Amino acid sequence: MTAARIWPNDTMLLYTLEVGTKVAKGWRLDPKEVGLGTAGLSSGKRKKATRASRVVEKRGMTVTLTHMPTGLEVSGEIPSGHYSRKQMQQEVATMYSRLFVELEKLVAKTFRIPGR
């Protein structure tokens, strides 16, 4: 039960399955093939770390996942708001898991994997 990968550099983007749907049902996107890109936004002047200066500051972020072998990308945006560092890390982790599922579906559709 092995699958041979043919990447776009070689020929048409296809996924050849030797055994059939048993391999396709168990297929998952390898996290090692996915790159994470972020672009942050922040507003407000932060001279001194006081409570008053943090009220003005807002942070937002755009998270992009790229499937390295194919170059397919999905992205999502974390809206601007008052986030602590820990809250922003949780938001990025949540966005990553949501986008990973979306990227997995897109790659499966591109490879024409049956049952996905």
N, C-alpha and C positions, 0 to 999 in steps of 0.2 A: 504494500500500500504506500507507494511513493508518488510524489508529484514532481514533474519536471517544470521548471520555471523558464520562460523565454522572455527576456526583458526587451524593452523597446529598442535598445541599441542593436539587437540582433535582427529581429523581424517584427512582424505585427505583434501587438500586445495580446498574448493568449496565455491561458493556463491549461496545460495538457494534463488531464487526469487519466491515470492508467486503470484504476479499479472502478471508478464511477462515483455515485453519490455518497458512499461511505466516507471517502476522503473529504468531499465537499462539506458534509454536515459537520465534521470535526475541524474544519478550517478556521483558523484565527489569524489575525494580522500580528506579525512579530513586532513587539515594541522596539526591538533593536533597529528596525528599518524605518522608524519614525523620528523625525527631528522636531524639536520644540523651538519656536521663536516667539519672543514677546516684545512688545513695544509699549512703553509706559507713558502715561500722561500725568502731569501734576500741575496744580495751580496754587497760587498763594505764595507769599513771601515768608520764609522761615529763617529768621535771624537767630533767634534764641529759642530753645526748647521749653516754652512755657505753654500753659493750657490755652491762653488767649491766642497764641500764634497758630496752634494746631486747629483751632476752630475754623480758621480761614482756609486751611489747606484741604484740597480735594485730590483724590487719586483715581485713576482709571487705567485700564490696560487692554491691549489687544493681544490675544493668544492665537498663534498660527501653528498648526501641525502639518508637516510635510512628509509624504511617503517618499523616501529617498530614491528607490529604484525607478519609480514612475514619474515623480515630480508632481503628483496630485497634492493639492492643498485644501485645507478647510480652516476657517478662522471664526473666531467669536470675540465679542467685546464685553468686558466687565465694565458696567456703567460707572461714571464718576461718582464718588461718594467719600465719606469719611471712614477710611479703613485703617486699622492698625496693621503692623507688619504681619502679625499672625493671621488676622482676618483676610488680608490680601493673599497670603499663601494658601489659605483654605479655598478662597474663590478661584485661584489659579488651578488648584488640584481638582475642584469640581468642574471647571471649564475643560480641563484636559480630559477627564473621563468622559464627558459629554461629547467632545469633539473626536475622541478616539473611536467611539462607536460609530459616529457619522463617517469618519475616514475609512473605517473597516467596511462599511456598507458600500462606499464609493469605489474602493479598490476591488471588492467582490463583484460589483456591477461591471467594472472595467475589464476584469479578467473573465467575466461571464461564468462565474462559478455557480452551478445549479444549486437551488435550494437556499441561496443567500440573498 
